[in-house]
């Protein structure tokens, strides 16, 4: 399988989203200390489709998600899980959990987002989590 085909398979599997995918991403987040980024959306939502089908794959191709654990949660297929993650009823929601000096923090972007907005959002969480990991290693 060539590299392009393999990247497409990996990308589709990351975007498919099941509760076991969420559990795996959450576990990796706990073990690595990397931020957990969750896209919560639905198939019927135009903004969600844009994020799921276009913006997030572009972010992955550009390496914007390399330093986070990423998972997609579909509100229709994973309603219970989605309701625990979401704040407010609007979708899509891009939710990030990361460690800070004060403990874990939850941040959220609501609505379809640009690549630049995602870049800033993710970078902020990665930088904060990195500071916490560095401080832990120096103590």
SULLINUR-V503444 format. One record per pair of residues at least 6 apart in sequence whose C-alpha atoms are under 6 Angstrom apart, sorted by the first residue. I is the first residue (numbers start at 0). J is the second residue. D is the distance in whole Angstrom. If there is no record, write none. Layout:
i | j | d
I | J | D
I | J | D
This chain:
i | j | d
14 | 71 | 5
16 | 71 | 5
16 | 72 | 5
24 | 68 | 6
28 | 35 | 6
28 | 68 | 6
33 | 67 | 5
34 | 67 | 5
34 | 96 | 6
34 | 97 | 5
35 | 67 | 6
35 | 68 | 5
35 | 95 | 5
35 | 96 | 5
36 | 69 | 5
36 | 94 | 6
36 | 95 | 4
37 | 69 | 6
37 | 70 | 5
37 | 71 | 6
37 | 93 | 6
37 | 94 | 5
38 | 71 | 5
38 | 92 | 6
38 | 93 | 5
39 | 72 | 5
39 | 73 | 6
39 | 91 | 6
39 | 92 | 5
40 | 47 | 5
40 | 73 | 5
40 | 74 | 6
40 | 90 | 6
40 | 91 | 5
41 | 73 | 5
41 | 74 | 6
46 | 111 | 5
47 | 91 | 5
74 | 81 | 5
90 | 110 | 6
91 | 109 | 6
91 | 110 | 5
92 | 108 | 6
92 | 109 | 5
93 | 107 | 6
93 | 108 | 5
94 | 106 | 6
94 | 107 | 4
95 | 105 | 6
95 | 106 | 5
96 | 104 | 6
96 | 105 | 5
97 | 103 | 6
97 | 104 | 5
97 | 128 | 6
98 | 128 | 5
99 | 127 | 6
